């Protein structure tokens, strides 16, 4: 899925909160390629909603996700809807969903 505006970001956030309220974060299709983050189809990221000081890991954290819930209240700057770079493996401690875009 590609998020191209604040409205799309808010739509994804609200959709996940409504349909999968137990999730704390979702993969959003960001991936590190050589020198920057791109969308899954290698298109350039125009709209960005990175949490403060993110992305921080670059090749060491090559995937991107969106924070969903209040779970991250204890982490400053991790507001629901903001993005973070992270390793691409699933972590059972933090339930993680996947957001896909349905093509017309």
N, C-alpha and C positions, 0 to 999 in steps of 0.2 A: 504494500500500500504506500502511496506517496501522499504526503500532507503538504498542500500548496498554499495554505492560508490559515490565519487565526481561526476563521470560521470552521474550516475542515478539522483543525486540531480540536476545537471545542466539540464538534460533532462526534469525533472518535471518542473523546473522553466521556461524553455523556452516554454514548451508546454502550461502552464497556461498563460504566457504572450501573446502567440500567439492566443490561442483559447478562453480565458476569460480575456481580458485586463482590465476589470473594477475591478477585484478582487485584493485585497490588501494582502490577506493571504489565505492559504488553509490548511485544516486538512490533516495530512499525516499518520495517523494510530498509533501514539505513545500514550501510556496509562501508567499511574503510577499504579504499583502493589506492595503493601506492602513496598518495600524499594528501588525501582528503576524504570526507564522507560523501557518498553518493547514494542515490536510491537503488533498489535492487536491480533496476534495469540500466544502471550506470548513468542515469540522468543527473544533472546538477541539482543540488539542493538550493532552492530559492528561499522560501520561507523557512525560518529556523526558530526553534523554541527551546534551546539548550538551557538546562539549569545553570546557575552561576558556576563558573570555573569548569564547565564542560564544553566540549569533549576534552577529556584529560588523558586518556590512555592511548589514543591513536592505534597503531598496529597491535598493541597489547590488549586493547578492548575494541575489537573491530565491528561490533554490532551495536545497534541503537534501539533503545526502548523508551516508552513513555511511562512516567509515574502516574498511577491512577488514584490511589486512595490516601486517606489521612494517615496511613501506616508510616509514612515518611515524615510526619510532622516533627519528629525528633531530629531530623537532618535538615539544617538550615538550607533554604533555597531549593528544596525538593518538592515544590508545589505540584499538586495534581495538574497534569497536562504538560509538565516540562519534560525535557528529554535528557537522557544520559547515555554515554557510551559504556559498553559492558562486554565481557566475554560472550561468545556465542553459545556457550553450553547452558543448559537449563540448571537452575539451582532449586532443589526441592524446598528449601527454607523460605524462598520468596516465590509464591505461585506466579507464573508468567504465562500469559496468553499470547496469541498471535492474531493480529488484525489483518484481514485480507480485503482486497478491493474486488468487487464483482464487476466485470466488464459488461457493457450493454450488449 
